[in-house]
Amino acid sequence: MCIIFFKFDPRPVSKNAYRLILASNRDEFYHRPSKVAEFWGNNNEILSGLDMEEGKEGGTWLGISTRGKLAALTNYLQPRQDPDARGRGELVAHFLTADMDSFSYLKKVSTEGHLYNGFNLLAADLSTEKGDVFCYYGNQGEPEPIVLAPGTYGLSNALLDTPWRKLCFGKRLFLEAVERSQALPKEVLVAQLLDVLNNEEAQLPDPAIEDQGREYVQPILSKYAAVCVRCPGYGTRYGGLLGASGPVSPGTWPYPSSVDPRASALSRSGCRFSSGGCGNQHGHPRGRGWACDLHRAQHARQRPFPLGDQDPRVYAAELRPPPECSQQAPVRPCLEHWMGTFHSTGTACV
């Protein structure tokens, strides 16, 4: 299962406001094979984690492309599933590689929804010229996709904004952080969003989850009813943060496309995020974005990452406990592997 909180405003009043802030957890069986976020596709234009489960290889749950396409998926909680249904992760991967706008793609998906077990799919086109467009479709809800109005949303394993207690609770914490975002340094905002994603307080009782999940969810209900899920053999395996602010002045990012500077990420006890965590050996200014010092971090690598047809600043992070971490360990002290800062004419640290 998964949970996603996001707020978007294509035309924020303040120049310091974020057009998009998204925070998400991916919950999965610990033994299910997957790859951490990496670039793939033609010309390495897509950045996402990848499912490696046999028969469902190449699917993903959250991804972004250099063309400004973003997609995210959650499963719909069902007590019984069709073992022969198609892998839902392909829905995200296909959108990121397709030459279709978000609404047209979801319109197509809506005609094929019966081929999959229950899912919710968010698809977005990020463009400072045309305005960001977010669309939603769930194959257990209305037959047609919808274009979302600017605002704040929560999505778990029911339909969009279904008032499960854990979703309402997490959305409130998310909003508290987001509403202060203009006044917070990025590292403080990221730390507060991580606190939201790491919250293990069970929000019970919740008849809505029990009614929907029935006997399937009962054995894990006391853990499942939290934003961050910790169960034996199953739980929150990945956390993702994504933020997009407004356009920047030409020339802010001087890196030529051939530059691929590398640097070591700082390694410290615990996890502390700072806006200067990713530098490079060529002496260029550090990227203005969410950079991080990751406990047990190995290396950061900078790569050109043009995003979309304009120049929004997009900052992203995938947070993954290393394999040797206990399944009961908090996500925060075990974070490693990947951190990215994206810009249409600049670089990405991965």
Phi, psi and omega in degrees: 000172182209171174213141183224133171238134178208150174228133176222147178212100185300334182232068181296144182293316182273140178290344179268357183281151176276136173286330182212134167227126181227135176228134185213152170241141172251122178255133185201164173297138183296331184275352183289124184287141178201164177253147174289168184301132177206165178280140178206180181087179178300126180061022179052047185267357183242138179237120179191163165286167182222136174284136178240017176298135182303129181089348181229022182300140176093353175284166178208170185246340180201128180203163180217149181237163179292346178272006179084022179262135180226140178213149179214148187227141165230151174280154175264125183297119179226137179293333178224143180231157178275114182293344181262004180291159179289153180292127184288335180299337179294338181296322177289311182300318181295321179295318183295335180258349184279153175263061181221147174286166188298316183292317180298321179295314180294329175299317177295315180299324182297336178278349182242008187300332182291348180278353186238156165293173187301138180208162169236136183228124172257134177225139185218149171244119182261120181205124177286339181279311183270344185093138181294138180238124176246133179231157183221142171214136173232130186281002173253008182240225182295151184287343183244147174290163178232151171268127184277138172285151176307140181162195181245134186225157173229142181219123175237234186250026166234192180290165183307129177061022171298129190281056166299146184297320181291328178289315179297319179296310180295323179295322177295317177296319178299314181297322179300321178287316183295321182295341177260005191298324181294331183266356185257141167299150184303321182295328178288318178300314179299317179299320180290323176294324175296323177300321177298311184292336182267003185287121183252018181284115179292131181258083183235157358284156177219089181302332182295317177294316181298317180294322183283318184271341179046226187293337181296319187269344185304314183296337183243012188302320183296336178261323184294334184278028176237160177298314178257119187262130178227099179233158174299120177083352185207143176166194181288117181254333182222145169237146180227138175235138178217132178223142177228128176249187186284178181294156178244166183290144177303145177087359180294327183247107189271002188288128173289158185296339182277350183283130176227063183295150179235154178203159175275136174279151180289144178240125183219166175289132184076201182224120178232127180264138177216155183285356180240027185285341181240107174253200174203161187283354181268359177080012177287157176300148178288150182294144175275098183189191177276104176249161188214152169257112186258132172302128180068016180296147182258294183213155171243142181231133180261136178219149173300138180215076176294138182237111172073190185271355181234210186227052173289149172273128180234130182239136184215155175210135169251133187241121188222126173295139176294158186303327185280353179292144177297145178295342179264356184287146176299152179294319190305308184284355182249012183292140173194187168089306192210141173208136182229147170230119188247150176205146188296330179238019186238235190224167171232132174263118180227000000 
